[in-house]
């Protein structure tokens, strides 16, 4: 399993666009219904910082997410928006969980 946390802060005027782009990614992930990808996104209290948690069971799931057109478009628009704090990815090592991920 591979788990990653990505955090960044967008400009206030980009928040709604970013939310819409994230929703498109999530809708597409629901459509493909790949049980090997778990992806959630959260908005922090400041109203413009986002945290994404992505868990992938294997390399194939990682490839599937990266090749998703809505995910590629989300990333492109985010880069072009000039975030206040650029995305920072951190690999996470699972210590324990009360449920099975995969």
KETI-729355 format. One record per residue: chain; residue in three letters; z, y, x of N, C-alpha, C, O in turn. Coordinates in steps of 0.2 Angstrom, whole numbers, plus 5000, padded with zeros to 4 digits. Layout:
<recs>
REC c   r n_c3 n_c2 n_c1 ca_c3 ca_c2 ca_c1 c_c3 c_c2 c_c1 o_c3 o_c2 o_c1
REC A ALA    Z    Y    X     Z     Y     X    Z    Y    X    Z    Y    X
...
</recs>
This chain:
<recs>
REC c   r n_c3 n_c2 n_c1 ca_c3 ca_c2 ca_c1 c_c3 c_c2 c_c1 o_c3 o_c2 o_c1
REC A UNK 5000 4994 5004  5000  5000  5000 5000 5006 5004 5003 5006 5010
REC A UNK 4996 5011 5002  4996  5018  5006 4998 5023 5001 4996 5023 4995
REC A UNK 5003 5027 5003  5006  5032  4998 5005 5039 5002 5007 5039 5008
REC A UNK 5003 5044 4999  5002  5051  5002 5005 5056 4997 5004 5056 4991
REC A UNK 5008 5061 5000  5010  5067  4996 5006 5073 4999 5006 5074 5005
REC A UNK 5003 5077 4994  4999  5082  4997 5002 5088 4993 5003 5088 4987
REC A UNK 5004 5094 4997  5007  5100  4994 5003 5106 4996 5001 5106 5002
REC A UNK 5002 5111 4992  4998  5117  4993 5000 5122 4988 5003 5121 4983
REC A UNK 4998 5128 4990  4999  5134  4985 4993 5138 4984 4990 5140 4989
REC A UNK 4991 5139 4978  4985  5142  4976 4987 5150 4974 4992 5151 4973
REC A UNK 4981 5154 4974  4982  5161  4972 4983 5160 4964 4981 5156 4961
REC A UNK 4987 5165 4962  4989  5165  4955 4983 5165 4950 4983 5161 4945
REC A UNK 4978 5168 4952  4972  5168  4948 4968 5161 4948 4963 5160 4944
REC A UNK 4970 5157 4952  4966  5150  4953 4970 5145 4949 4968 5139 4949
REC A UNK 4976 5146 4947  4980  5141  4944 4977 5137 4939 4977 5131 4939
REC A UNK 4975 5141 4934  4972  5137  4928 4965 5133 4930 4964 5128 4927
REC A UNK 4961 5136 4934  4955  5132  4937 4958 5126 4940 4955 5120 4939
REC A UNK 4963 5126 4944  4965  5120  4948 4968 5115 4943 4966 5109 4944
REC A UNK 4972 5117 4938  4974  5113  4933 4968 5109 4929 4969 5103 4928
REC A UNK 4963 5113 4927  4957  5110  4924 4954 5105 4928 4952 5099 4926
REC A UNK 4953 5106 4935  4950  5102  4940 4954 5095 4940 4951 5090 4941
REC A UNK 4961 5096 4941  4965  5090  4941 4964 5086 4935 4964 5080 4935
REC A UNK 4964 5089 4929  4964  5085  4923 4957 5081 4923 4957 5076 4920
REC A UNK 4952 5084 4925  4945  5081  4926 4946 5074 4930 4943 5069 4928
REC A UNK 4949 5075 4936  4950  5069  4940 4954 5064 4937 4953 5058 4937
REC A UNK 4960 5066 4933  4964  5061  4930 4960 5058 4924 4961 5052 4923
REC A UNK 4956 5062 4921  4952  5059  4915 4947 5053 4918 4946 5048 4915
REC A UNK 4944 5055 4924  4940  5050  4927 4943 5044 4929 4941 5038 4929
REC A UNK 4949 5045 4932  4953  5039  4934 4955 5035 4928 4955 5029 4929
REC A UNK 4957 5038 4923  4958  5034  4917 4952 5030 4915 4953 5024 4912
REC A UNK 4946 5033 4915  4940  5030  4913 4939 5023 4917 4937 5018 4915
REC A UNK 4939 5024 4924  4938  5019  4928 4943 5013 4928 4942 5008 4929
REC A UNK 4949 5016 4926  4955  5011  4925 4956 5006 4931 4957 5000 4930
REC A UNK 4956 5009 4937  4957  5005  4943 4965 5004 4944 4968 5008 4945
REC A UNK 4967 4998 4943  4974  4996  4943 4977 4997 4950 4983 4997 4951
REC A UNK 4973 4998 4955  4975  4999  4962 4976 5006 4964 4977 5008 4970
REC A UNK 4975 5011 4959  4976  5018  4961 4981 5021 4956 4980 5020 4950
REC A UNK 4986 5024 4959  4991  5028  4955 4991 5035 4957 4993 5036 4963
REC A UNK 4990 5040 4953  4989  5047  4955 4993 5051 4950 4991 5051 4944
REC A UNK 4997 5055 4953  5000  5060  4948 5000 5067 4952 5000 5067 4958
REC A UNK 5000 5072 4948  5000  5079  4951 5006 5083 4947 5006 5082 4941
REC A UNK 5009 5087 4951  5015  5091  4948 5014 5099 4950 5011 5100 4955
REC A UNK 5016 5103 4945  5017  5110  4947 5024 5112 4948 5028 5110 4944
REC A UNK 5025 5115 4954  5032  5117  4956 5034 5124 4952 5030 5127 4948
REC A UNK 5041 5125 4952  5044  5131  4948 5040 5137 4950 5041 5142 4945
REC A UNK 5037 5138 4955  5034  5145  4957 5028 5146 4953 5025 5152 4953
REC A UNK 5025 5141 4949  5019  5141  4945 5013 5141 4949 5008 5142 4945
REC A UNK 5013 5141 4955  5006  5140  4959 5006 5135 4965 5001 5135 4968
REC A UNK 5012 5132 4966  5012  5127  4971 5011 5120 4967 5015 5118 4962
REC A UNK 5007 5116 4970  5005  5109  4967 5007 5104 4972 5007 5104 4978
REC A UNK 5010 5098 4969  5011  5092  4973 5008 5086 4970 5008 5085 4964
REC A UNK 5004 5083 4974  5000  5077  4972 5003 5071 4975 5005 5071 4981
REC A UNK 5005 5066 4971  5007  5059  4974 5002 5054 4973 5000 5053 4967
REC A UNK 4999 5051 4978  4994  5046  4977 4996 5039 4980 4998 5039 4986
REC A UNK 4995 5034 4977  4997  5027  4979 4991 5023 4978 4988 5023 4973
REC A UNK 4989 5020 4984  4983  5015  4983 4985 5009 4986 4988 5008 4991
REC A UNK 4983 5004 4983  4985  4997  4985 4981 4994 4991 4984 4990 4994
REC A UNK 4975 4997 4992  4971  4995  4997 4966 5000 4999 4965 5005 4996
REC A UNK 4962 4998 5005  4957  5003  5007 4951 5004 5002 4949 5009 5002
REC A UNK 4950 4999 4998  4945  4999  4993 4947 5005 4988 4942 5009 4985
REC A UNK 4953 5005 4986  4955  5010  4981 4955 5017 4984 4953 5022 4981
REC A UNK 4957 5017 4990  4956  5024  4994 4949 5026 4994 4948 5032 4993
REC A UNK 4944 5022 4995  4937  5023  4995 4935 5025 4988 4931 5030 4987
REC A UNK 4937 5022 4983  4935  5023  4976 4937 5030 4974 4933 5034 4971
REC A UNK 4943 5032 4976  4946  5039  4974 4942 5044 4978 4939 5049 4975
REC A UNK 4940 5043 4984  4937  5048  4989 4930 5049 4986 4927 5054 4987
REC A UNK 4927 5044 4983  4920  5044  4981 4919 5047 4974 4913 5048 4972
REC A UNK 4924 5048 4970  4924  5050  4963 4921 5057 4963 4924 5062 4966
REC A UNK 4916 5059 4960  4913  5065  4960 4918 5071 4958 4918 5076 4961
REC A UNK 4922 5070 4953  4927  5075  4950 4932 5076 4956 4934 5082 4956
REC A UNK 4934 5071 4960  4938  5072  4965 4935 5076 4971 4938 5081 4974
REC A UNK 4929 5075 4972  4925  5078  4977 4925 5086 4975 4925 5090 4979
REC A UNK 4923 5087 4969  4922  5094  4966 4929 5097 4966 4929 5103 4968
REC A UNK 4934 5094 4964  4941  5097  4965 4943 5099 4972 4945 5105 4973
REC A UNK 4941 5095 4977  4943  5097  4984 4939 5103 4986 4941 5107 4989
REC A UNK 4932 5103 4984  4928  5108  4986 4930 5115 4983 4930 5120 4987
REC A UNK 4931 5115 4977  4933  5121  4974 4940 5124 4977 4941 5130 4978
REC A UNK 4945 5119 4978  4951  5121  4981 4950 5124 4988 4953 5129 4989
REC A UNK 4946 5121 4992  4945  5124  4998 4942 5131 4998 4944 5136 5001
REC A UNK 4937 5132 4993  4933  5138  4993 4938 5143 4989 4936 5149 4990
REC A UNK 4943 5141 4986  4947  5146  4983 4952 5150 4988 4955 5155 4986
REC A UNK 4952 5148 4994  4956  5151  4999 4964 5150 4997 4967 5156 4996
REC A UNK 4967 5144 4997  4974  5144  4995 4978 5148 4999 4977 5149 5005
REC A UNK 4984 5150 4996  4989  5154  5000 4992 5150 5005 4993 5152 5011
REC A UNK 4993 5143 5004  4996  5138  5008 4991 5132 5008 4991 5129 5002
REC A UNK 4987 5131 5013  4982  5125  5013 4986 5119 5012 4992 5118 5013
REC A UNK 4982 5114 5009  4985  5107  5008 4987 5104 5014 4984 5104 5019
REC A UNK 4993 5101 5013  4996  5097  5019 4998 5090 5016 5001 5089 5011
REC A UNK 4995 5085 5019  4996  5078  5017 5001 5075 5022 5001 5076 5028
REC A UNK 5005 5071 5019  5010  5068  5022 5010 5060 5020 5011 5059 5014
REC A UNK 5010 5056 5025  5010  5049  5023 5017 5047 5021 5022 5050 5024
REC A UNK 5018 5043 5016  5025  5041  5014 5026 5034 5015 5021 5030 5014
REC A UNK 5032 5032 5017  5034  5025  5018 5039 5023 5013 5044 5026 5012
REC A UNK 5037 5018 5009  5041  5016  5003 5047 5012 5006 5047 5008 5010
REC A UNK 5053 5015 5004  5059  5012  5006 5062 5007 5000 5064 5002 5002
REC A UNK 5061 5009 4994  5063  5005  4988 5060 5008 4982 5059 5014 4982
REC A UNK 5060 5004 4977  5058  5006  4970 5061 5002 4965 5062 4996 4966
REC A UNK 5062 5005 4959  5065  5001  4953 5059 4998 4949 5061 4995 4944
REC A UNK 5053 4999 4951  5047  4995  4948 5042 4993 4953 5042 4996 4958
REC A UNK 5037 4989 4951  5032  4987  4955 5026 4992 4954 5024 4993 4948
REC A UNK 5023 4994 4960  5018  4998  4959 5011 4995 4958 5007 4997 4954
REC A UNK 5010 4989 4961  5004  4985  4960 5006 4978 4959 5001 4974 4959
</recs>
